[in-house]
Amino acid sequence: MNLSFVNLILLIAAFHGAVLASIILLSKRFDHRGKVFLTMLIFVMSILVARNELEEIQLIQKYIVIYILSWGLPIFIGPLLYLYIRKLIVGKTSLRKHLIVPLLYYTFLAYGLLNGITTDEAVVSKPMILNFYLAFQLFIVLQLPYYLYRSWQLIRAYQSDIRNHYSNLNKISLRWLLYIVSATSILYLIWMIVYGGDVILFDGVVPLPDVNIVTFMFALLIFSIGYLTMLRPELFQVTLQRLKNSPNSLITFNEEDAVAFKSKIEEALNRQCVYLNQKLTVNDLAESINLSPKITSQLINKIYKISFYDLINTYRLEEVKKNLLDQKNKHLTIEGIALNSGFNSSSTFNRLFKVHTGQTPKAFRSSAFSKII
């Protein structure tokens, strides 16, 4: 056994992942929704990192049952990531259809173990076993991008939906989940480029580099998820409100109704200034104008051609601009004005202000005051 420095670092990374998964699973700091799938995902990735390093130093091969069973672990990455995201967003999910193929694969591996098929040579010597093995390997190759795409679709649909219900999204946008999906996609592409031919065509057809790039990427992904979880646990304990009265079917109304509804909405915005409430939702606006949230959301989409989020933040930006131009507010900070205008995140405010005006808030204020002088 020749344990190199690289092997040691990656084994420590794998141990870190296992400890991290245990902390998330057992700690009360993290919400229960979907965390079982998240911890299982981290465990699987950590075991894969450890397996690769133990295989390189010729240690895991001594424990043939563990070695053979570890072959099937990659088949769980896609389903676990998707199930975690679905559980977090939708709240309900079905395990059965996602576990059929992994269970079949492990039945196949168990059959091989019971019949003494424990080496590459033994697999190649039995055409039927080899065909089954290649079929499952091909399935793993195709399965992960399918689940990554489904995960991406789910997050994007959710992000589109919440724009019609919430006026501040920075703590519920789940943008960090897109980063995880993107990182996993990049890892998959690298794995396909470097190792895909060897996996699909079987055993040493493609010369592999000495340094396991994919293992390093796995370790990096584990550390990224780990530090994100430990430093910002609120990201993993978002209590997502169910989007009540989501507009499943479109309403119809005539021009006269549209004018009346628009008048109600603008009265709430211009006179009541409901947009100053940082926690404003479409439910709150609907209550103030005596309409259902479903109708209010669809009215905004139809009349203003934008989402509830965009409408409310347009009013907030106008409020900020008005206050920035008022010399009586020279003593107030830009951040203070933004918070008083309904924003709850400086980064979101700065980004929206730059898009809306083409200037930073500081440049806008300086330019306005220089003209007055």
N, C-alpha and C positions, 0 to 999 in steps of 0.2 A: 504494500500500500504506500503510494507516494503522494502525500497531501501537499499540494502547492498553496501558495499564498492566495491565489485566485479561488481555488477550491474552498479554502477556509472562509474567505469573505462571503462567498455565495451560500455556504452552509449556515453562516451566521445570519444572513439575510432570510433564509428559509426559516430558521428558528424564530427570528423576529416576527415573521408573518404569522407563525403559529401562535405565539404569545399574544400578538395583536388581535387575532381572531378570537382568542379566549377572552380577552378583556372586553371586546365588543359584545360578545355573547353573554357574559356574566354581569357586566356593569349595568347599573340602573340609570346611568347617564344617557344611554342610548335607547331610543324608542324601539318597541318590540316589532313594529311593522316591517317585515321583510328582513330583519337583521339576521335571521337564521340563514337565509340564502346568501347574504353578504359574507357571513363568517365561513360558510361552506366554500364559497368562491375563493376566499383568501387562503383557507386551509388547502384546497386543491392546488392552487398556484404555488404555495409554499412547498408542498410535498413534491411537486414537479421539479422545482428548483433543486431540492435536496436529492431527489432521485437522479437527476442528470449528473450532479457532482459525485454522488456515491457510485454511479455507474462508471464514471471516468476513472475513478481510483480503484475500480474492480472490487468494490466491497459489497454492493447490494446483490451482485450475482450469486453470492454465497447463500442468500436467503431467497431461494428460487420462487416460492409462493408469492412473497411480497413483490419480488421483481416482476413476475408475470402480471400480477393484478395491477401494478402501477402503469402498465401499458395503456389501460383504458381511461386513465384520469382526464386526458384532454377532451374527451367526449362530454364532460360535465361543464366546461367553462362557459360555452354559449348559453345553455339552458339556465344555469345558475344566475348569470348576469341578467338575462331577460326576466326571469322569475322575480328577482329582487326589484328590478325597475317596475315591473307590472304590479307587484304587491304594494310598492310605495305609492304608485299613482292611482291604480284602480282599486286596490284593496282586496280583490278577489282573484284567485288564480287556481288552475287545475294542474296538478302534478302528473297525472296519469299519462297523458299523451306526450309529455316531455321526457318521461323516464323509460318509455317502452324500448327504444333502441339501446340506450345504455345498459338496461337490464339484459337485453338479448346479447349484447357484446360480452358482458360479464358471464353470462351462461356459456358462451362460446369459449371464453378463457378458462372457465372451470372445467369444461369438457376436455380442453387441451391438457390441463394439469392432470386430470384423472387418467388420461391416456399417455402420459409421459411425453407430451409434445411441449418441450420447454426450451428449445433452441431454435435459432433461425434455420439451421440445417434440417431440423425435424419438420418445421413448417413447410419448407420448400419440397421436401420429399413426399408430401401428401398433397396432391393437386386440389382436392376438395377443400382441405383446411386452408391452403394458400389462397384459393379464390375467396373464401369467406373472409380471411384476414384482409385481403386487398379491398374487398367490398366495404368493410368497416372502416378501413383507413381512408378510402375515398369519401365515405359518408362524413367522417370527422372533418376532412378538408372542406367539404361543401356546407356542412352544418353551421360552422362558426359564422361565416359571413351572413348566412340566413338569419341567425339570431341577432347579430349586430345590426342588421338592417331593420329587423322587427323592433329592436330596442330603440333605434334612432327614430323610427316612425312614431313610436309610443310617446317619446319625450317631446317631439316636435308637435304632435297633436295636442298634448297637454299644454305646452307653452302657448300655442295658438288659442286654446280654450280659456286659459286664465286671463288673457288680455281682454276678454269680454266680461270679466268678473271682478278683477282687482285693479286698483290704481297704483299700487307699489308692488313690484315683483322681485326685488333683490333677494329676499329670503325664501322665496318659493319657486323661483324660475327653474331650479334643478340644472342650471348650466354646468355645474360640476359633474353631473352624470354624463353629459355630452362629452366632457373632457375624458372621462374614463372610457366611454365607448370609442372615442377617437383614438385614444392611446392603445386600446386593445386591437383596433383595426390596423394601426400602424405595425403593431407587434405581429399580427397575422400576416401582413404583407411581407415583412422581413423574413418571417419563418418560411413562407412559400418560396421566396426568392432563394434563400440559402439552403433550405432543407426539403422543400416540397417535392422535388424530383426523387430524392432518396426515399421519402415516405411512400409516395404513390407507386414508384417502380420497384421498390423494395431492395433494401440491403446493399448499400455501398455503390450504387450506380453513379451517384454524384459525389465527387470528392468534397469532404466537409472541412471547414477551417478548424484550426486547433482551438481557438477561443470560441466558446459557445455564445454567440451573439444573443440568441433568443433567451438564454438563461439570464444574461445580464439585463435584458429588457424586462423579463418577468420580475427580477429582483427590484428593478427600478420602479415598476408599476406597484409592487407590493409596498415599497417604502412610500410612494406617493399617496396611495390610499391610506396607509398607516398614519402618516403625518397629518394628512387632511382630516382624518378622523379624530386624532388626539388633540390637534390644535383648534379645530373648529367642529366640535361635536354636534352643534346645532344643525349642521348640514345633514346629518344622518338621523335627526330626530324631528324633522319637519312634520308638524301635525297638519296635514293637508285637509282643508275643509272639502267635503264633497260639494261639487259644483251644483247647487240646488237649482232646479228649474232650468237646466241647460236647454238651449233652444234646439230641440230635436226636430221640430217641424216649424216651417216658416209661417208667420202670420201675414195677413193681407189687410191693407187699409187704404182708403182713398186720400186724395190730396187735402181735403178739408180736415180729416183726422190727423194727417201728418202735421199740418200747421198747428193744430191744437196741442198735439203731443210735444212738438218742438218748443212751443211756448212754455209748457210746463217744465221741460228739462232746462231751458235757459233761465227760467225764473229761479230754479233751485241753484243754478250755477252763478248767475249774476247778482241775485238779491240775497240768497241765503249763503252763498259762497261755500257750498258743501265741499268743494275741492280742497279747502284748507285742512280738512281732516285727513291726517296721514294714513289712517286705516280705512278710508272710504272704500266700500265695495258697491257693486251694482245693486245688491240687496238694500243697502242704505239709501242710495239714490231713488230706487223704486219706491221705498217706503215714504220718502219725502214728497213724492209726486202722486202717491196713491195708485201705482200701477204694479203689476207683477214683475219680478226680476226678468222673467223670460221675455215679456213684451218690451221692457225697457232696453234690454240688451239688443234685441232685434231692431228696435226703433233707431238706436244710435247707429247701428250698422247701415241701415237703409237711408236715414236722413243725412247723416254726416259722412257716410262712406268710410268711416274709420272705426276702430275698436273703442270700447269704454276706456281702456288704459290710455290710448292716444288722446282722446277727447279731454279727459281730466288733466292730463299732464300738459296739454296745450294751454289750458286755463292757468295752471300753476306757473308755467313759463312766462305768461303775460303778466302775472302777478309779480314774479321776480323782476322782470324788466321794469315794471312801473316803480317798484321799490328801489331798484338800483339807480334809477334816474332821479329819484327824489333826494334833494340835498339834505333834507331833514334826517335821512338815514345814513349819512356819511360815516357816522360812528359805528354803524352795524357791520359785522363781517358778512361776506358773501354767503358763507355757510349758514349763518344765522338767518339771513333773509330767505334762503332756500328752504330751511326747515320750517320757518314760519309760514311759508307759502304752500306747504303740504308735502314736500319731498321728505323722505326719511333716509336717503343715502346720498352722500356727496358725489360719489363716483357716477351714480345714475344721473344725478342732476347735471353734472359737468358734461357728460356725454350727450344728453338730450339738448342742453343749451347750445353746445357747439353745432349739433345737427340743425337745430332750429334757426340759429342766427348766423352761423358761419364764423363765430368768434367765441373765445373763452369768456366766461363771466367777468374776469378781471380786465380783459382787453375792452370788453363792451362798456364797463363802468368807467375806465380811464378815458376812453374815447368820448363818452358823453360829457364827462366833467371838463375835458380839455376844450370842447366846443363852447361850453358855458363861459369858461374863463376867457 
